[in-house]
Amino acid sequence: MFDLIVKGGTLVTGEVMDIGIQGDKISALDDLSGAEAGQIIDATGDLVSPHFVDPHFHMDATLSYGQPRINASGTLLEGIGLWGELKQVMTQDEVVERALTYCDWAASMGLLAIRSHVDTCDDRLLGVEALLDVRAQVKDYIDLQLVAFPQDGFYRDPTARDNTLRALDMGVDVVGGIPHFERTIADGTASVRELCEIAARRGLQVDMHCDETDDPMSRHIETLAYETQRLGLQGHVAGSHLTSMHSMDNYYVSKLLPLIAEAEISAIPNPLINIVIQGRHDSFPKRRGLTRVKEMQAIGINVGWGQDCVLDPWYSLGTADMLDVAFMGLHVAQMTSPQEMRRCFDMVTQNNAEIMGLTDYGLHIGATASLVVLDASDPVEALRLRANRLFVVAKGKVISQTPRADATFDLTGRASSVRRRQKSNRA
Ligand code: FE2
């Protein structure tokens, strides 16, 4: 007797399998014909995937678009200035409300684990308190991991260092940083060193905004790799953005990539944001700014797509849909072969789960029963259609349902009206 059976779905491996769930765990993967369950989902012909994971987000800023004004230049620096204005006037209740609304959107999209940076450059630590509250409120359906992020510079902001340490004392999970925003390269280097030392002392992961710039001489990733090695943090460090690598000299990159691989640093490009923020100072040709995704993967570096922003000072769109993120990444990184497209799906599921250090992730016996049933027959079709999330199961419970996309259309101008669907196996 199961609490829930997801019946007849196609797994990302292509196998067709019934999934039996007891409590919040997967307890059977088999042909469960005849088995009883409190609830049965018929997933015949649909893709059943482990839930989506976003390793890079800013939940304190989300859904604030237009407050107090629009980012006119579209640049990172105007966004940081605008966020500074908003920080002065926002309240803790507002942050909680916006974040909870976003979590509802995320849950409906099957996005059930999110790593969010939270700004620690605020003596009140209002955003930190708000997101710690949200982390507790959503824990039954979303795993929210928080990164202490000194947005205005660990050294550049006079109280950021103390406030970042306070935030970690309060229970923030991961150590962040922004070395390219410090006043000098030397300060950026020193910030990477001290922040990694803090993480090593406390047994925490590191996830830095690193080299989010078009300047090819922004090379803090080199220091991050060095400090990771020196402190034995291999496998516990991520570099977010890494956009300067787009513009770096190829010879230097040929030295750098093995250093990143050796340090077991993961990379988190954020294609929706990188493509609109970077290259703003270029005339033509305009650089894309996206880091070297395929080149990193080719030497074994784990790369996961992050979302970064939804409706905030840096980005005016977004829907909490990791398939949108992967779709954009696929285009910008030109990952268009069948294998590469398939890998883009992994980059918003399995790869990101590894970055976040999620245990019990996936569809196997003993895993946490958090999964999504997609209105698509395979991962590439899910990307092509940005398929509807028919059912979202979080920790054993169905928490969201979306109707099947009625992608039928009437060609009324033809002699005989036809109805077609774009989904391949139901045409
Ligand atoms: Fe970010």
Residues whose N, C-alpha, C, O or C-beta is under 5 A from the ligand:
A	BS01	FE2	D308
